[in-house]
């Protein structure tokens, strides 16, 4: 992924109620790219997603193994809710998935089922 902007540069109108912990994988270089678990924010309409200073719009079913694109770079991504069994990657597994520090505790609670 390109150099991301810090979380504190999010628009002020974002609130926790407009966000979810999600799995975000960069598909621009192939089927298994850099992958992260982090807090994704939604626009008021829910059609635009924001994560780490980037803006994503749906490919509406036209992507190959991807469902969103970065509006600025046009890079394709897979963005979805994280799986409790941690098999988030396309062909299973959790290898090299980075968990953002600001969601780590909530994510670990989620996958433990507590």
C-alpha positions in Angstrom: 0.0 0.0 0.0 1.1 3.5 -0.6 2.2 5.7 2.3 -1.0 6.2 4.4 -2.1 9.3 6.3 -2.4 9.1 10.1 -5.8 8.2 11.6 -6.1 11.7 13.1 -6.6 13.2 9.6 -10.1 11.7 9.3 -12.9 14.2 8.7 -14.5 15.4 12.0 -18.0 14.0 11.2 -16.8 10.4 11.5 -18.0 8.8 14.7 -17.6 5.2 16.0 -21.2 4.5 15.0 -20.2 5.1 11.4 -17.3 2.6 11.5 -16.6 -1.1 11.7 -13.5 -3.2 12.2 -12.9 -4.7 8.8 -10.4 -6.7 6.7 -8.7 -4.7 4.0 -6.4 -6.3 1.4 -4.6 -4.6 -1.5 -5.2 -6.6 -4.7 -3.3 -4.2 -7.0 -0.3 -6.5 -7.2 -2.1 -9.9 -7.3 -4.3 -12.3 -5.4 -2.5 -11.9 -2.1 -1.4 -8.4 -1.2 -0.7 -6.4 2.0 -3.6 -7.1 4.4 -4.8 -5.3 7.5 -7.5 -5.4 10.1 -8.5 -1.9 11.0 -11.3 0.6 11.6 -13.1 1.5 8.3 -15.3 4.6 8.3 -18.4 5.0 6.1 -19.8 8.0 4.4 -23.3 9.2 5.4 -24.8 7.3 2.4 -22.6 4.3 3.1 -21.3 4.2 -0.5 -17.8 5.5 0.2 -15.4 3.9 2.7 -12.5 5.6 4.4 -9.4 3.8 5.8 -6.0 5.2 6.7 -6.5 8.4 4.7 -7.7 6.6 1.6 -11.2 6.8 0.0 -12.8 3.7 -1.5 -15.8 3.2 -3.8 -17.5 -0.1 -4.7 -16.6 -1.9 -7.9 -20.2 -3.1 -8.0 -19.3 -6.6 -9.0 -16.9 -5.6 -11.9 -13.6 -6.3 -10.1 -11.5 -9.5 -10.3 -11.2 -10.8 -6.8 -11.7 -7.3 -5.5 -14.8 -5.3 -4.4 -13.5 -1.8 -3.9 -11.1 0.6 -5.6 -9.0 3.4 -4.2 -10.5 6.6 -5.7 -7.1 8.3 -6.0 -4.9 5.5 -7.2 -7.5 3.3 -8.8 -5.9 0.3 -7.0 -8.3 -2.6 -6.3 -8.9 -3.9 -2.8 -11.0 -6.6 -1.0 -12.8 -5.0 2.0 -15.0 -7.2 4.2 -15.9 -7.9 7.7 -13.2 -10.0 9.5 -13.8 -13.7 9.9 -13.9 -15.2 13.4 -11.9 -18.2 12.2 -9.2 -15.7 10.8 -9.3 -17.2 7.3 -9.7 -13.8 5.8 -7.4 -14.3 2.8 -8.9 -15.5 -0.5 -7.3 -18.9 -0.2 -7.6 -19.1 3.6 -5.2 -18.3 6.4 -4.1 -15.2 8.2 -0.4 -15.1 7.2 1.1 -11.6 7.4 -2.2 -9.8 8.2 -1.4 -6.6 10.2 -3.8 -5.7 13.0 -3.9 -1.9 13.6 -3.1 -1.1 17.2 -6.2 1.0 17.7 -8.5 -2.0 17.1 -6.4 -4.8 18.4 -8.2 -5.3 21.8 -11.7 -5.1 20.2 -10.6 -7.5 17.3 -9.2 -10.1 19.8 -12.4 -10.0 21.8 -14.4 -10.4 18.5 -12.4 -13.5 17.4 -12.5 -15.1 20.8 -16.3 -15.0 20.8 -16.6 -13.2 24.2 
